[in-house]
């Protein structure tokens, strides 16, 4: 078994993509007069909100105003829209029963990450949460994954990082962990395969079918 399994949060453990898109639609319509295409937003999922806003805004000042608009609206609609993906709770419980350490490595900030995990009923099921505001260089840089490894005292070759975005896979690979692409998120198979993950998972339960002794060669699905 793995010494540790690290998970991204949005799109991997928490089904929050529609929430994020709704908040972006509201924000960009308010600031631009019309909403951006959802596909433009989806392409940025997995990086911190301030970085996303800088990519869409016409100035640093506008990016900060957009960030504040997004957060204020998110605060209103968050709890009613957030839920865990099917099987999340049972998968985390099974991993912990085997002595596997569980970390969430997310581009969210501390407060909203805890709130999302609580809404999903997963807060008590993880050993560590590393958020974007706890590191200097969030995902796709490996710093947040390295911090989780250090805090839990784990060697990277005995850890797999499960994520639904290319940014997750790059962060895990950069830190030396194995990586598993989650196909239930918003990114398509081709985008994820381009990052050369060690495993490709069709559902959360598939995490329980991969193991640290498998020889990496290609991108195997669990059998």
N, C-alpha and C positions, 0 to 999 in steps of 0.2 A: 504494500500500500504506500501511498504518498505520505511523506512527513508533513507536507502542507499542501492545501489547495487554496489558491487565491482566486477570488471572483471580482470581476467588475460588478457594478451595481445596476445602473440604468441599462435596460435591454438585455441583461444577463440574469440577475436575480429578481430585479423589479421590473414589472411591465409598466414602463413610464413613457414610452415613446409618444403616445398620443397626447399625454399631458405636456410634454416638451413642445410638441408641434403646436398645440393650442396656445401655449404661452408665447411662442414665437410669432404666431399669426396675430395675436393681440398686440404684441409689442411693435412689430414691423408695420402693421396697419396704422397704429397711432403715430409713429415717427415718420413713415414714408408715404402714408396715404393709401397704401395697399400692402397686402401680405406678400411676403416672398414665397416663391414656389417651395413646397415641402421638400422637394428633392435637394434644394440648395442647403436647407437646414440639416437634413439627414446626413449629408456628406461631412458635416462637422461634428456629428454626435460622437462623444467620447473625449473631447477636449474641454477644458474649463470654460464656463460661461463668459468670463471677461474676454477670453481669447476669441471665442465665437463672435461676440459683439464687435470687437475691433475689426473682424473680417467683413462685417456687413456695414458698419457705420461709416460716415463720411469724415468723421474727425474723432479724436480721442474724447472730446467733451460729449459728443453725441453718443459714443459707445457707452460711456458711464451713465448717461441718462437712460439709455435703452436697458442697461443692466438693472437699474433701479425699477423701471417699469415692469420688466419681466419678473423680478423678485416679488414685487407687490402683488401682481396678478397671480403668480404661482402660490402665494400664501393663501389666497382665497380658494383656489380650486384644487390644491394639491391632495388633501386627504381623501376627497371623494373619488379621485381618479386613480390613485395608486393601489396596486395590488402586486402580490408576488406571482411569478410564473408557476404553473402547476408543478408540484413535486419539490419546490424549493425547500420547504421546511423538512420534509422527510429525507432529502438528500443530505442536507447539513447535519441532521441528526445521525444518519448512518455513518457519515465520515467521522464525526466526533466519537461515535461508539467504537471506531477502529483506532482511536488515538490520533487521528489526523488533525493538525492545527488548521484553522480556517481564518483567512483574512479577507476583508473587502478592501479593494484598492480602487478608489473612485476619483473622478474629476469634480465631484460635488464638494462643497465646503462642509465643515464639520456639522453645523447645526442642521442643515437640510438633509445631510446623509443619515444622521441619526433618526430624523423624523420619518424619512422614507423607510428605513429598516423597521422602525416601530410600526408604521402603518401596514407593513408586510408581515408583521409578527416574527421578524427574524433577528431583532436586536440582541436577544439573549442567546442566539445560536452561533455567534461568531466570537472569535478570540481577539480580533484586532480589526480596527477600521483605520485606513490611511486615506486622508483627504487631500485635495489639491492645495488647501491653504496651510498644510503642514510641511510642505516641501518648497524648495525654491524653483524646481523645474518639474511640473506635473507631466502626466502622460501626454505624448508618447515617449518622453524621456524616461529612463528606467529608475530615476531616483526614488519614486514612491514605492516601487517594487523592492528595491534594495533596502529601503527603510523597513518594510514589512518583514523581509528576511532577517534583518538585524534584530528587530524587536522580538521576533519569535525564536531566534537562535537556530535558523534553518539553513541548510546548504541548498543552493539553487537547483542542483541536479536531482533533488528529491522533492521538488515542488512543481506543480503545474498551475499555470495561470489561465483561467477560463474567461474569455471575453468575446463580446459580439462585434467589436470594431477593429479595424486595422491598427488603431492607436493602442489598444490593449495588447495586441500581439507583438507590436514593436517594443512596447515597454517590457513585456515579459522576456522576449528574446534578448533585449539589451541587458537585462539583469542576469541572464544565464539560466532562466527556468525553462522547463518545457512549456509549450503553449497549446491551447485547445480552442478552436474556433467554434463559437456558439451560433448555430444557424437559425435560432428562433428570434434573433434580433433583426434590425432593419437593413443590415448590409447583406449583399448577395454572396453566393458561394465564390464567384470569380474574384470579387474584391478581397475576400478573406484568404483564398488560396494563394493570392499574389504575395502574401506575407509568409508563406511556407510554414504554416502551423504544424506541430507534431501530430495533432489529432483534430478530427472534425466531428462535432457532436450534433446530433439531430434533436436531442432533448436533454433537459437537465439530468435526468436519470442516467444518461450515458456516461456521466462523470464516474459513476460507480463501476463501470465496465472497463475503464482504462487503468493501466498500472505502470509503475515506474520502471519495471523490468523490461518493458517492450523496447525492441530495437527500433530506433527512429529511421524510417526509410519511406519517404513519401508522406502522405497525410491520411493515415488509416482511420476509417470509421470503426467504432467498437462493434464487435460481432455479437 
